[in-house]
Amino acid sequence: MLRSANVPPSLRHLIPLAERFGVTDDVQRERLVSSASPHEIARLKAAVQANDDDLDDWLAGSEADGPKFSAEYLAFSAMRMAADSA
């Protein structure tokens, strides 16, 4: 379960998608994307596209320097990769 306190307020509505598609293992994520319904994929892609600037601000911001990454940061990064590969 992702913690909303670790996600920028403007992106918190995407937590359910990040929990569903935010799989950090590349192979498992690709399997998940392949098995998702066309409706789920369309919803994922639309949500990521609609929030692209806010995702950029967060995922390319100061937290990107690491060395530690929150579970939320990793899940949202993986969710974005899922949308890109779908």
Phi and psi restraints in degrees (range 20) as a CNS / XPLOR table:
assign (resid 1 and name C) (resid 2 and name N)
       (resid 2 and name CA) (resid 2 and name C) 1.0 -81.1 20.0 2
assign (resid 2 and name N) (resid 2 and name CA)
       (resid 2 and name C) (resid 3 and name N) 1.0 146.2 20.0 2
assign (resid 2 and name C) (resid 3 and name N)
       (resid 3 and name CA) (resid 3 and name C) 1.0 -95.9 20.0 2
assign (resid 3 and name N) (resid 3 and name CA)
       (resid 3 and name C) (resid 4 and name N) 1.0 122.1 20.0 2
assign (resid 3 and name C) (resid 4 and name N)
       (resid 4 and name CA) (resid 4 and name C) 1.0 -62.5 20.0 2
assign (resid 4 and name N) (resid 4 and name CA)
       (resid 4 and name C) (resid 5 and name N) 1.0 -27.6 20.0 2
assign (resid 4 and name C) (resid 5 and name N)
       (resid 5 and name CA) (resid 5 and name C) 1.0 -63.7 20.0 2
assign (resid 5 and name N) (resid 5 and name CA)
       (resid 5 and name C) (resid 6 and name N) 1.0 -21.0 20.0 2
assign (resid 5 and name C) (resid 6 and name N)
       (resid 6 and name CA) (resid 6 and name C) 1.0 -95.3 20.0 2
assign (resid 6 and name N) (resid 6 and name CA)
       (resid 6 and name C) (resid 7 and name N) 1.0 7.9 20.0 2
assign (resid 6 and name C) (resid 7 and name N)
       (resid 7 and name CA) (resid 7 and name C) 1.0 -120.4 20.0 2
assign (resid 7 and name N) (resid 7 and name CA)
       (resid 7 and name C) (resid 8 and name N) 1.0 136.3 20.0 2
assign (resid 7 and name C) (resid 8 and name N)
       (resid 8 and name CA) (resid 8 and name C) 1.0 -55.7 20.0 2
assign (resid 8 and name N) (resid 8 and name CA)
       (resid 8 and name C) (resid 9 and name N) 1.0 141.4 20.0 2
assign (resid 8 and name C) (resid 9 and name N)
       (resid 9 and name CA) (resid 9 and name C) 1.0 -51.7 20.0 2
assign (resid 9 and name N) (resid 9 and name CA)
       (resid 9 and name C) (resid 10 and name N) 1.0 -37.0 20.0 2
assign (resid 9 and name C) (resid 10 and name N)
       (resid 10 and name CA) (resid 10 and name C) 1.0 -69.0 20.0 2
assign (resid 10 and name N) (resid 10 and name CA)
       (resid 10 and name C) (resid 11 and name N) 1.0 -12.4 20.0 2
assign (resid 10 and name C) (resid 11 and name N)
       (resid 11 and name CA) (resid 11 and name C) 1.0 -113.9 20.0 2
assign (resid 11 and name N) (resid 11 and name CA)
       (resid 11 and name C) (resid 12 and name N) 1.0 -1.5 20.0 2
assign (resid 11 and name C) (resid 12 and name N)
       (resid 12 and name CA) (resid 12 and name C) 1.0 -61.7 20.0 2
assign (resid 12 and name N) (resid 12 and name CA)
       (resid 12 and name C) (resid 13 and name N) 1.0 -28.9 20.0 2
assign (resid 12 and name C) (resid 13 and name N)
       (resid 13 and name CA) (resid 13 and name C) 1.0 -66.5 20.0 2
assign (resid 13 and name N) (resid 13 and name CA)
       (resid 13 and name C) (resid 14 and name N) 1.0 -13.6 20.0 2
assign (resid 13 and name C) (resid 14 and name N)
       (resid 14 and name CA) (resid 14 and name C) 1.0 -91.4 20.0 2
assign (resid 14 and name N) (resid 14 and name CA)
       (resid 14 and name C) (resid 15 and name N) 1.0 -1.4 20.0 2
assign (resid 14 and name C) (resid 15 and name N)
       (resid 15 and name CA) (resid 15 and name C) 1.0 -54.8 20.0 2
assign (resid 15 and name N) (resid 15 and name CA)
       (resid 15 and name C) (resid 16 and name N) 1.0 -45.1 20.0 2
assign (resid 15 and name C) (resid 16 and name N)
       (resid 16 and name CA) (resid 16 and name C) 1.0 -58.2 20.0 2
assign (resid 16 and name N) (resid 16 and name CA)
       (resid 16 and name C) (resid 17 and name N) 1.0 -38.4 20.0 2
assign (resid 16 and name C) (resid 17 and name N)
       (resid 17 and name CA) (resid 17 and name C) 1.0 -68.9 20.0 2
assign (resid 17 and name N) (resid 17 and name CA)
       (resid 17 and name C) (resid 18 and name N) 1.0 -38.5 20.0 2
assign (resid 17 and name C) (resid 18 and name N)
       (resid 18 and name CA) (resid 18 and name C) 1.0 -66.1 20.0 2
assign (resid 18 and name N) (resid 18 and name CA)
       (resid 18 and name C) (resid 19 and name N) 1.0 -36.1 20.0 2
assign (resid 18 and name C) (resid 19 and name N)
       (resid 19 and name CA) (resid 19 and name C) 1.0 -68.3 20.0 2
assign (resid 19 and name N) (resid 19 and name CA)
       (resid 19 and name C) (resid 20 and name N) 1.0 -33.6 20.0 2
assign (resid 19 and name C) (resid 20 and name N)
       (resid 20 and name CA) (resid 20 and name C) 1.0 -79.3 20.0 2
assign (resid 20 and name N) (resid 20 and name CA)
       (resid 20 and name C) (resid 21 and name N) 1.0 -46.5 20.0 2
assign (resid 20 and name C) (resid 21 and name N)
       (resid 21 and name CA) (resid 21 and name C) 1.0 -108.3 20.0 2
assign (resid 21 and name N) (resid 21 and name CA)
       (resid 21 and name C) (resid 22 and name N) 1.0 -0.7 20.0 2
assign (resid 21 and name C) (resid 22 and name N)
       (resid 22 and name CA) (resid 22 and name C) 1.0 -84.6 20.0 2
assign (resid 22 and name N) (resid 22 and name CA)
       (resid 22 and name C) (resid 23 and name N) 1.0 51.0 20.0 2
assign (resid 22 and name C) (resid 23 and name N)
       (resid 23 and name CA) (resid 23 and name C) 1.0 -87.6 20.0 2
assign (resid 23 and name N) (resid 23 and name CA)
       (resid 23 and name C) (resid 24 and name N) 1.0 122.1 20.0 2
assign (resid 23 and name C) (resid 24 and name N)
       (resid 24 and name CA) (resid 24 and name C) 1.0 -79.5 20.0 2
assign (resid 24 and name N) (resid 24 and name CA)
       (resid 24 and name C) (resid 25 and name N) 1.0 -22.5 20.0 2
assign (resid 24 and name C) (resid 25 and name N)
       (resid 25 and name CA) (resid 25 and name C) 1.0 -76.1 20.0 2
assign (resid 25 and name N) (resid 25 and name CA)
       (resid 25 and name C) (resid 26 and name N) 1.0 122.9 20.0 2
assign (resid 25 and name C) (resid 26 and name N)
       (resid 26 and name CA) (resid 26 and name C) 1.0 -58.0 20.0 2
assign (resid 26 and name N) (resid 26 and name CA)
       (resid 26 and name C) (resid 27 and name N) 1.0 -45.0 20.0 2
assign (resid 26 and name C) (resid 27 and name N)
       (resid 27 and name CA) (resid 27 and name C) 1.0 -66.6 20.0 2
assign (resid 27 and name N) (resid 27 and name CA)
       (resid 27 and name C) (resid 28 and name N) 1.0 -46.8 20.0 2
assign (resid 27 and name C) (resid 28 and name N)
       (resid 28 and name CA) (resid 28 and name C) 1.0 -64.0 20.0 2
assign (resid 28 and name N) (resid 28 and name CA)
       (resid 28 and name C) (resid 29 and name N) 1.0 -39.0 20.0 2
assign (resid 28 and name C) (resid 29 and name N)
       (resid 29 and name CA) (resid 29 and name C) 1.0 -63.9 20.0 2
assign (resid 29 and name N) (resid 29 and name CA)
       (resid 29 and name C) (resid 30 and name N) 1.0 -42.8 20.0 2
assign (resid 29 and name C) (resid 30 and name N)
       (resid 30 and name CA) (resid 30 and name C) 1.0 -64.9 20.0 2
assign (resid 30 and name N) (resid 30 and name CA)
       (resid 30 and name C) (resid 31 and name N) 1.0 -37.5 20.0 2
assign (resid 30 and name C) (resid 31 and name N)
       (resid 31 and name CA) (resid 31 and name C) 1.0 -63.3 20.0 2
assign (resid 31 and name N) (resid 31 and name CA)
       (resid 31 and name C) (resid 32 and name N) 1.0 -41.8 20.0 2
assign (resid 31 and name C) (resid 32 and name N)
       (resid 32 and name CA) (resid 32 and name C) 1.0 -62.1 20.0 2
assign (resid 32 and name N) (resid 32 and name CA)
       (resid 32 and name C) (resid 33 and name N) 1.0 -46.4 20.0 2
assign (resid 32 and name C) (resid 33 and name N)
       (resid 33 and name CA) (resid 33 and name C) 1.0 -62.1 20.0 2
assign (resid 33 and name N) (resid 33 and name CA)
       (resid 33 and name C) (resid 34 and name N) 1.0 -42.8 20.0 2
assign (resid 33 and name C) (resid 34 and name N)
       (resid 34 and name CA) (resid 34 and name C) 1.0 -64.1 20.0 2
assign (resid 34 and name N) (resid 34 and name CA)
       (resid 34 and name C) (resid 35 and name N) 1.0 -31.1 20.0 2
assign (resid 34 and name C) (resid 35 and name N)
       (resid 35 and name CA) (resid 35 and name C) 1.0 -92.7 20.0 2
assign (resid 35 and name N) (resid 35 and name CA)
       (resid 35 and name C) (resid 36 and name N) 1.0 -7.2 20.0 2
assign (resid 35 and name C) (resid 36 and name N)
       (resid 36 and name CA) (resid 36 and name C) 1.0 -73.7 20.0 2
assign (resid 36 and name N) (resid 36 and name CA)
       (resid 36 and name C) (resid 37 and name N) 1.0 151.6 20.0 2
assign (resid 36 and name C) (resid 37 and name N)
       (resid 37 and name CA) (resid 37 and name C) 1.0 -72.7 20.0 2
assign (resid 37 and name N) (resid 37 and name CA)
       (resid 37 and name C) (resid 38 and name N) 1.0 156.8 20.0 2
assign (resid 37 and name C) (resid 38 and name N)
       (resid 38 and name CA) (resid 38 and name C) 1.0 -56.8 20.0 2
assign (resid 38 and name N) (resid 38 and name CA)
       (resid 38 and name C) (resid 39 and name N) 1.0 -35.3 20.0 2
assign (resid 38 and name C) (resid 39 and name N)
       (resid 39 and name CA) (resid 39 and name C) 1.0 -63.7 20.0 2
assign (resid 39 and name N) (resid 39 and name CA)
       (resid 39 and name C) (resid 40 and name N) 1.0 -44.7 20.0 2
assign (resid 39 and name C) (resid 40 and name N)
       (resid 40 and name CA) (resid 40 and name C) 1.0 -61.6 20.0 2
assign (resid 40 and name N) (resid 40 and name CA)
       (resid 40 and name C) (resid 41 and name N) 1.0 -43.0 20.0 2
assign (resid 40 and name C) (resid 41 and name N)
       (resid 41 and name CA) (resid 41 and name C) 1.0 -65.4 20.0 2
assign (resid 41 and name N) (resid 41 and name CA)
       (resid 41 and name C) (resid 42 and name N) 1.0 -42.7 20.0 2
assign (resid 41 and name C) (resid 42 and name N)
       (resid 42 and name CA) (resid 42 and name C) 1.0 -62.4 20.0 2
assign (resid 42 and name N) (resid 42 and name CA)
       (resid 42 and name C) (resid 43 and name N) 1.0 -42.0 20.0 2
assign (resid 42 and name C) (resid 43 and name N)
       (resid 43 and name CA) (resid 43 and name C) 1.0 -63.9 20.0 2
assign (resid 43 and name N) (resid 43 and name CA)
       (resid 43 and name C) (resid 44 and name N) 1.0 -43.6 20.0 2
assign (resid 43 and name C) (resid 44 and name N)
       (resid 44 and name CA) (resid 44 and name C) 1.0 -60.4 20.0 2
assign (resid 44 and name N) (resid 44 and name CA)
       (resid 44 and name C) (resid 45 and name N) 1.0 -51.4 20.0 2
assign (resid 44 and name C) (resid 45 and name N)
       (resid 45 and name CA) (resid 45 and name C) 1.0 -62.2 20.0 2
assign (resid 45 and name N) (resid 45 and name CA)
       (resid 45 and name C) (resid 46 and name N) 1.0 -42.1 20.0 2
assign (resid 45 and name C) (resid 46 and name N)
       (resid 46 and name CA) (resid 46 and name C) 1.0 -64.7 20.0 2
assign (resid 46 and name N) (resid 46 and name CA)
       (resid 46 and name C) (resid 47 and name N) 1.0 -41.5 20.0 2
assign (resid 46 and name C) (resid 47 and name N)
       (resid 47 and name CA) (resid 47 and name C) 1.0 -66.1 20.0 2
assign (resid 47 and name N) (resid 47 and name CA)
       (resid 47 and name C) (resid 48 and name N) 1.0 -43.2 20.0 2
assign (resid 47 and name C) (resid 48 and name N)
       (resid 48 and name CA) (resid 48 and name C) 1.0 -65.8 20.0 2
assign (resid 48 and name N) (resid 48 and name CA)
       (resid 48 and name C) (resid 49 and name N) 1.0 -43.7 20.0 2
assign (resid 48 and name C) (resid 49 and name N)
       (resid 49 and name CA) (resid 49 and name C) 1.0 -63.4 20.0 2
assign (resid 49 and name N) (resid 49 and name CA)
       (resid 49 and name C) (resid 50 and name N) 1.0 -42.4 20.0 2
assign (resid 49 and name C) (resid 50 and name N)
       (resid 50 and name CA) (resid 50 and name C) 1.0 -66.9 20.0 2
assign (resid 50 and name N) (resid 50 and name CA)
       (resid 50 and name C) (resid 51 and name N) 1.0 -22.0 20.0 2
assign (resid 50 and name C) (resid 51 and name N)
       (resid 51 and name CA) (resid 51 and name C) 1.0 -115.1 20.0 2
assign (resid 51 and name N) (resid 51 and name CA)
       (resid 51 and name C) (resid 52 and name N) 1.0 20.3 20.0 2
assign (resid 51 and name C) (resid 52 and name N)
       (resid 52 and name CA) (resid 52 and name C) 1.0 -57.0 20.0 2
assign (resid 52 and name N) (resid 52 and name CA)
       (resid 52 and name C) (resid 53 and name N) 1.0 -44.3 20.0 2
assign (resid 52 and name C) (resid 53 and name N)
       (resid 53 and name CA) (resid 53 and name C) 1.0 -65.2 20.0 2
assign (resid 53 and name N) (resid 53 and name CA)
       (resid 53 and name C) (resid 54 and name N) 1.0 -43.7 20.0 2
assign (resid 53 and name C) (resid 54 and name N)
       (resid 54 and name CA) (resid 54 and name C) 1.0 -66.4 20.0 2
assign (resid 54 and name N) (resid 54 and name CA)
       (resid 54 and name C) (resid 55 and name N) 1.0 -37.5 20.0 2
assign (resid 54 and name C) (resid 55 and name N)
       (resid 55 and name CA) (resid 55 and name C) 1.0 -63.8 20.0 2
assign (resid 55 and name N) (resid 55 and name CA)
       (resid 55 and name C) (resid 56 and name N) 1.0 -43.4 20.0 2
assign (resid 55 and name C) (resid 56 and name N)
       (resid 56 and name CA) (resid 56 and name C) 1.0 -58.2 20.0 2
assign (resid 56 and name N) (resid 56 and name CA)
       (resid 56 and name C) (resid 57 and name N) 1.0 -47.4 20.0 2
assign (resid 56 and name C) (resid 57 and name N)
       (resid 57 and name CA) (resid 57 and name C) 1.0 -57.3 20.0 2
assign (resid 57 and name N) (resid 57 and name CA)
       (resid 57 and name C) (resid 58 and name N) 1.0 -41.9 20.0 2
assign (resid 57 and name C) (resid 58 and name N)
       (resid 58 and name CA) (resid 58 and name C) 1.0 -78.9 20.0 2
assign (resid 58 and name N) (resid 58 and name CA)
       (resid 58 and name C) (resid 59 and name N) 1.0 -53.7 20.0 2
assign (resid 58 and name C) (resid 59 and name N)
       (resid 59 and name CA) (resid 59 and name C) 1.0 -73.8 20.0 2
assign (resid 59 and name N) (resid 59 and name CA)
       (resid 59 and name C) (resid 60 and name N) 1.0 -18.9 20.0 2
assign (resid 59 and name C) (resid 60 and name N)
       (resid 60 and name CA) (resid 60 and name C) 1.0 -107.2 20.0 2
assign (resid 60 and name N) (resid 60 and name CA)
       (resid 60 and name C) (resid 61 and name N) 1.0 8.9 20.0 2
assign (resid 60 and name C) (resid 61 and name N)
       (resid 61 and name CA) (resid 61 and name C) 1.0 -85.3 20.0 2
assign (resid 61 and name N) (resid 61 and name CA)
       (resid 61 and name C) (resid 62 and name N) 1.0 -155.8 20.0 2
assign (resid 61 and name C) (resid 62 and name N)
       (resid 62 and name CA) (resid 62 and name C) 1.0 -62.8 20.0 2
assign (resid 62 and name N) (resid 62 and name CA)
       (resid 62 and name C) (resid 63 and name N) 1.0 -30.8 20.0 2
assign (resid 62 and name C) (resid 63 and name N)
       (resid 63 and name CA) (resid 63 and name C) 1.0 -67.4 20.0 2
assign (resid 63 and name N) (resid 63 and name CA)
       (resid 63 and name C) (resid 64 and name N) 1.0 -21.3 20.0 2
assign (resid 63 and name C) (resid 64 and name N)
       (resid 64 and name CA) (resid 64 and name C) 1.0 -66.6 20.0 2
assign (resid 64 and name N) (resid 64 and name CA)
       (resid 64 and name C) (resid 65 and name N) 1.0 -18.1 20.0 2
assign (resid 64 and name C) (resid 65 and name N)
       (resid 65 and name CA) (resid 65 and name C) 1.0 -75.5 20.0 2
assign (resid 65 and name N) (resid 65 and name CA)
       (resid 65 and name C) (resid 66 and name N) 1.0 -13.6 20.0 2
assign (resid 65 and name C) (resid 66 and name N)
       (resid 66 and name CA) (resid 66 and name C) 1.0 61.8 20.0 2
assign (resid 66 and name N) (resid 66 and name CA)
       (resid 66 and name C) (resid 67 and name N) 1.0 -155.1 20.0 2
assign (resid 66 and name C) (resid 67 and name N)
       (resid 67 and name CA) (resid 67 and name C) 1.0 -80.2 20.0 2
assign (resid 67 and name N) (resid 67 and name CA)
       (resid 67 and name C) (resid 68 and name N) 1.0 -15.4 20.0 2
assign (resid 67 and name C) (resid 68 and name N)
       (resid 68 and name CA) (resid 68 and name C) 1.0 -101.6 20.0 2
assign (resid 68 and name N) (resid 68 and name CA)
       (resid 68 and name C) (resid 69 and name N) 1.0 144.1 20.0 2
assign (resid 68 and name C) (resid 69 and name N)
       (resid 69 and name CA) (resid 69 and name C) 1.0 -124.7 20.0 2
assign (resid 69 and name N) (resid 69 and name CA)
       (resid 69 and name C) (resid 70 and name N) 1.0 136.9 20.0 2
assign (resid 69 and name C) (resid 70 and name N)
       (resid 70 and name CA) (resid 70 and name C) 1.0 -69.9 20.0 2
assign (resid 70 and name N) (resid 70 and name CA)
       (resid 70 and name C) (resid 71 and name N) 1.0 157.1 20.0 2
assign (resid 70 and name C) (resid 71 and name N)
       (resid 71 and name CA) (resid 71 and name C) 1.0 -58.4 20.0 2
assign (resid 71 and name N) (resid 71 and name CA)
       (resid 71 and name C) (resid 72 and name N) 1.0 -35.0 20.0 2
assign (resid 71 and name C) (resid 72 and name N)
       (resid 72 and name CA) (resid 72 and name C) 1.0 -67.6 20.0 2
assign (resid 72 and name N) (resid 72 and name CA)
       (resid 72 and name C) (resid 73 and name N) 1.0 -44.4 20.0 2
assign (resid 72 and name C) (resid 73 and name N)
       (resid 73 and name CA) (resid 73 and name C) 1.0 -59.8 20.0 2
assign (resid 73 and name N) (resid 73 and name CA)
       (resid 73 and name C) (resid 74 and name N) 1.0 -45.1 20.0 2
assign (resid 73 and name C) (resid 74 and name N)
       (resid 74 and name CA) (resid 74 and name C) 1.0 -65.4 20.0 2
assign (resid 74 and name N) (resid 74 and name CA)
       (resid 74 and name C) (resid 75 and name N) 1.0 -42.8 20.0 2
assign (resid 74 and name C) (resid 75 and name N)
       (resid 75 and name CA) (resid 75 and name C) 1.0 -65.1 20.0 2
assign (resid 75 and name N) (resid 75 and name CA)
       (resid 75 and name C) (resid 76 and name N) 1.0 -42.5 20.0 2
assign (resid 75 and name C) (resid 76 and name N)
       (resid 76 and name CA) (resid 76 and name C) 1.0 -68.2 20.0 2
assign (resid 76 and name N) (resid 76 and name CA)
       (resid 76 and name C) (resid 77 and name N) 1.0 -36.5 20.0 2
assign (resid 76 and name C) (resid 77 and name N)
       (resid 77 and name CA) (resid 77 and name C) 1.0 -62.7 20.0 2
assign (resid 77 and name N) (resid 77 and name CA)
       (resid 77 and name C) (resid 78 and name N) 1.0 -45.0 20.0 2
assign (resid 77 and name C) (resid 78 and name N)
       (resid 78 and name CA) (resid 78 and name C) 1.0 -67.4 20.0 2
assign (resid 78 and name N) (resid 78 and name CA)
       (resid 78 and name C) (resid 79 and name N) 1.0 -36.9 20.0 2
assign (resid 78 and name C) (resid 79 and name N)
       (resid 79 and name CA) (resid 79 and name C) 1.0 -60.2 20.0 2
assign (resid 79 and name N) (resid 79 and name CA)
       (resid 79 and name C) (resid 80 and name N) 1.0 -42.4 20.0 2
assign (resid 79 and name C) (resid 80 and name N)
       (resid 80 and name CA) (resid 80 and name C) 1.0 -65.0 20.0 2
assign (resid 80 and name N) (resid 80 and name CA)
       (resid 80 and name C) (resid 81 and name N) 1.0 -39.1 20.0 2
assign (resid 80 and name C) (resid 81 and name N)
       (resid 81 and name CA) (resid 81 and name C) 1.0 -63.9 20.0 2
assign (resid 81 and name N) (resid 81 and name CA)
       (resid 81 and name C) (resid 82 and name N) 1.0 -38.6 20.0 2
assign (resid 81 and name C) (resid 82 and name N)
       (resid 82 and name CA) (resid 82 and name C) 1.0 -61.6 20.0 2
assign (resid 82 and name N) (resid 82 and name CA)
       (resid 82 and name C) (resid 83 and name N) 1.0 -44.0 20.0 2
assign (resid 82 and name C) (resid 83 and name N)
       (resid 83 and name CA) (resid 83 and name C) 1.0 -63.7 20.0 2
assign (resid 83 and name N) (resid 83 and name CA)
       (resid 83 and name C) (resid 84 and name N) 1.0 -39.9 20.0 2
assign (resid 83 and name C) (resid 84 and name N)
       (resid 84 and name CA) (resid 84 and name C) 1.0 -66.0 20.0 2
assign (resid 84 and name N) (resid 84 and name CA)
       (resid 84 and name C) (resid 85 and name N) 1.0 -34.4 20.0 2
assign (resid 84 and name C) (resid 85 and name N)
       (resid 85 and name CA) (resid 85 and name C) 1.0 -88.6 20.0 2
assign (resid 85 and name N) (resid 85 and name CA)
       (resid 85 and name C) (resid 86 and name N) 1.0 -11.6 20.0 2
